[in-house]
Amino acid sequence: MTVDRELEIQKRFPKDLREHFFFDGESLDVYLKEARSMQIKRTVERLSGISDIQDFIDFLSEVRTKVIYRELRDMEKNNKRLEEISRKIEEQEKTLKELNTRLEEAKQENEKVTERLREVVQKLQSLQDYERLKAELEQLESEKQEKIENKNRLMSEKLLLTLDEASYTFGWKAVEEHYKLSGSKEPSILKEIPRTAIERMINDKTCAVCGSHLSEELLNLLYKSLTSESLVISEDYYNLLKRTIVKNISQIRILNEQISVVEREISELDKRLYELSKNLPPDVSSALEQHQNEKVELERLRDNIQQKIYDITNNIKSIQKELEQNKKELKEMLDNNKSLAIIKRQLEFVQALEDILGRGLGKLRQIISTDITSHTKEYINRVMWKKDLIDSIAFTEEFELTVFDKSGAIQIKELSGGERSILTLALALAIHQTAVCLRKGLP
């Protein structure tokens, strides 16, 4: 039976939660892409009613500037200073609102750039590891080439010895036969090779069997075999020839062992090269340069944004200081003019409401932070018995989520897919439960 995902979500999840949690893995990653995601902040503010309270505070500000101050100017049309002060206050409050919006946008932008910079730094670290891997690979390639050259040298030595051995052993049977039969004084005729073949070998100076070059001694031996009925060789030369053949055989055996060792070493190097090459991405140097350039650009962008945040913050402080002075002057003017008592009471009432709501928001943020942290831990502990990375979590009053392992804070991206999904579900349910309790007036 095919499962209707939308229907299942409607059945299993509260209405306010549906648009903030998905079964789709990609959506989960988007939801918790950054540890301080603005999406989490907006979700909490909307579900907890904070956004409604903030909207009402903004409404009160508009009442003061667009209604009360306008009425004040209508009542005191001839009071130029009062009109100037009220307009300044109105403009400054409007400017402060715009600056706070720009400041929030700059902070969000700074979050994104900082997060991307962290990712690039991690990639650079990985690529630098790859660079070390690449250097090791090149070193192994160099070692392999040295081994191959050594093998080729040994093979050349073996080839020369083998050719010499073929030359020395040619006619060995005839010489051996001569000295074995020398006691009987019977002649030893070189009958193993046809006369025509011997003549051809003398002319070509090459062995008819292996094609190797024949030494002068062997050529003389062959020539004597054509001109004499018996093959005569001195006993000293016979013994020297025998020792030479035995020595060559021994040297060839040693070379064979050395070649086998080198071949095993080359085989081991090939295995290591194969394992390293599997972990080495293509074109590491190009990727390293690309990410290094991006890192420099992101650092420049981050510095510019942070300077922007610094400038906006200082501008806000400066305007707030001027605003307080202008409000103080306006209050003195209202205190000295009894006919403006009603305007004074209206302004005091609006300001009192704003102060109450502001303090209430601070307290509410504290409650929400504590409750969401507690509920999230509770849900995680229910379903996650093995917590390698999630040792604890914290949800700040700025509605920023931080995850801790046993050694300290970590990035959410370091969590596995399963851990991230469980954390997402636990956080989403905790947000909903906290919002429901707040609306019911429960702790």
Secondary structure, 3 states (H helix, E strand, C coil): CCCCHHHHHHHHCCHHHHCCCCCCHHHHHHHCCCCCCHHHHHHHHHHHCHHHHHHHHHHHHHHHHHHHHHHHHHHCCCCHHHHHHHHHHHHHHHHHHHHHHHHHHHHHHHHHHHHHHHHHHHHHHHHHHHHHHHHHHHHHHHHHHHHHHHHHHHHHHHHHHHHHHHHHHCCHHHHHHHHHHHHHCCCCCCCCCCHHHHHHHHHHCECCCCCCECCHHHHHHHHHHHHCCCCCCCHHHHHHHHHHHHHHHHHHHHHHHHHHHHHHHHHHHHHHHHHHHHCCCCCHHHHHHHHHHHHHHHHHHHHHHHHHHHHHHHHHHHHHHHHHHHHHHHHHHHHCCHHHHHHHHHHHHHHHHHHHHHHHHHHHHHHHHHHHHHHHHHHHHHHCCCCCCCCEEEECCCCCEEEEECCEEECHHHCCHHHHHHHHHHHHHHHHHHHHHHHHCCC
